[in-house]
């Protein structure tokens, strides 16, 4: 599958998206500055942020929740489908609706059913002509809609748009931008080999849990085997029973106060017999017995950008060992138009 003539067309499409994601992220960050300042003003006024999205867009929301909280914003990420069926009050909140296409079924229904759109509602999308972008002021990612199946470029670009907002709130973007400006060449063959015999995967993190959720979604979409995500504490409370040689564990840690908790989980998973892969931006020594993919030393949103490229390459390698038509969905579509 590694030779160009034999590559599945879906894989070629994903690799093309990944090849341009850093450049598009840079452009997105720079172009977002004016509206990012407006959103930051709204957040300072309300002090509360509701992040709504589906699939990879929801995973982005989960990843940035703790980043906004660290800036003093009461941030909560919910699936848009949950907000439609079990709504929480929107009063006094800044609302950010994320959809890379701006046309998913839940986005269209949410706006169609709204008596009126709250004043502090904004969008985040890759498609400037979408329903989402036409309905509310929106941060627009550079490069247009992501065409390949499974989110790669759309994740990186979405995080860059959030970086613009966080910068407007006072976050120093220099570390994250320096990582985006690098050209990492992650070596993930050992990680792929370590999980070659598993029939299911659980990804997990603490502050990096949103990244773990995004990668679990991509692993499932591309490999077609069960791959799901549990926050580290939640994995401790009962689901450890599933661990063993056929269940791979993929952990994400950064340089932060939760790093030691992730390390403890790695040891516990190894003791349960599961093969363990750690994507590590903590700068600490590798955990004995794991396959560790070092991603330098970074925290916060810089760690997100440090961990994503290696995790994306692993996702492709893991799935490529299991399916011949990698990147070609058989039960899904890129834009989900049905509920």
C-alpha positions, -999 to +999 in steps of 0.1 A: +000+000+000+030+023+004+038+026-033+019+053-050+002+032-078-012+009-052-025+035-028-062+036-022-077+068-036-091+075-001-057+074+014-043+097-013-070+122-005-063+121+032-025+125+026-032+155+004-052+171+032-025+164+057+002+178+035-014+213+035-029+214+070-002+234+086-001+261+059-039+263+060-038+265+098-014+294+097-035+312+072-066+305+092-051+319+124-041+351+107-074+357+089-094+350+120-080+378+141-108+404+137-137+381+145-116+363+171-114+397+190-152+400+188-157+365+202-132+373+229-151+404+238-183+383+240-166+358+263-153+385+286-189+398+288-206+365+294-179+344+310-196+313+297-190+293+265-212+266+250-194+246+223-218+227+200-208+203+172-209+167+160-183+141+153-148+155+149-163+190+155-175+179+189-141+164+197-125+198+189-149+213+214-139+187+240-102+194+234-105+232+239-129+231+269-100+230+294-081+257+274-109+282+278-114+272+314-078+280+321-086+316+308-114+319+333-142+310+309-169+285+321-167+263+289-188+233+282-189+212+250-220+193+240-230+173+210-255+194+190-278+164+188-280+164+226-287+201+227-316+195+202-331+167+223-322+178+258-314+215+256-297+235+283-304+271+287-286+294+262-292+325+283-261+345+292-237+323+272-215+328+242-223+300+217-199+286+192-214+261+167-187+241+148-193+222+116-165+218+090-191+217+062-216+240+078-243+218+064-247+188+088-283+178+096-282+189+132-268+224+123-296+229+098-323+217+122-310+238+151-312+270+131-345+260+115-361+253+149-347+283+167-373+311+173-344+335+171-306+331+172-291+344+204-270+375+199-237+360+211-238+330+187-209+324+163-198+297+139-166+279+131-165+262+097-142+255+067-169+265+042-175+303+039-206+298+017-223+273+041-256+277+059-237+281+091-215+309+078-245+327+062-265+325+094-241+337+121-207+355+121-182+327+116-146+319+118-137+305+084-108+280+080-085+285+050-085+260+022-122+252+019-141+220+028-121+189+037-130+163+011-112+132+024-130+109+048-119+111+084-109+145+099-073+155+096-068+190+081-102+201+095-090+193+130-058+212+127-075+242+111-102+243+137-077+243+165-059+272+147-091+292+147-095+285+184-059+296+189-069+329+174-097+333+200-075+322+229-048+347+217-074+374+218-081+364+254-044+368+263-029+334+254+006+336+239+004+318+206+041+316+199+047+280+211+018+267+191+028+286+160+063+274+162+051+238+162+029+245+132+059+259+115+079+227+120+079+197+097+076+167+120+083+133+105+068+110+131+080+074+132+049+053+141+058+019+127+065+005+162+032+017+175+013+002+146+031-031+151+024-031+189-014-030+182-013-054+152-031-081+171-059-062+188-095-063+179-105-031+197-088+001+209-096+025+237-079+059+236-076+080+267-062+112+282-067+137+309-063+173+297-056+159+262-089+138+263-104+158+234-075+148+212-079+112+223-116+114+213-108+129+178-083+101+171-106+074+183-132+086+159-107+085+130-095+051+140-130+037+139-140+054+107-109+042+088-102+007+104-139-003+109-131-019+142-143-007+176-122+022+187-136+045+213-124+069+240-128+072+277-114+100+299-087+086+322-107+087+354-137+072+336-115+044+323-105+036+359-141+033+371-150-001+358-141-003+321-106-016+331-124-050+330-123-051+292-085-048+290-063-076+278-041-087+249-069-080+223-077-045+235-051-019+227-047+013+248-036+046+232-028+073+257-021+111+252-002+132+277+013+166+277+035+187+301+009+194+327-003+184+361-022+154+348+009+138+332+015+115+362-021+102+361-016+092+324+016+074+333-002+055+360-029+044+336-002+032+312+013+010+339-022-004+349-031-012+313+002-030+308-004-050+340-039-059+326-021-074+295-030-047+270-004-034+245+000+004+252+010+032+229+017+067+244+017+099+224+038+120+246+045+157+247+053+157+284+091+158+279+094+130+305+111+097+302+092+070+283+071+046+304+088+012+305+069-014+285+050+010+263+057+021+228+062+059+232+059+084+203+078+114+216+063+148+205+087+171+223+076+191+253+045+212+252+014+220+271-021+235+264-030+241+227+007+238+217+006+202+229-025+196+208-005+207+177+025+186+188+005+154+193-019+156+163+006+148+134+020+116+149-015+105+159-028+111+124+001+090+109-006+063+134-043+063+125-035+058+088-009+030+096-033+012+120-062+013+095-040+005+065-031-028+080-067-038+083-086-025+052-077-025+016-098+005+006-085+029+033-104+061+034-134+049+014-165+049+037-190+021+033-218+032+057-212+069+061-208+101+041-184+129+047-213+153+054-239+136+076-273+148+063-295+124+081-304+122+118 
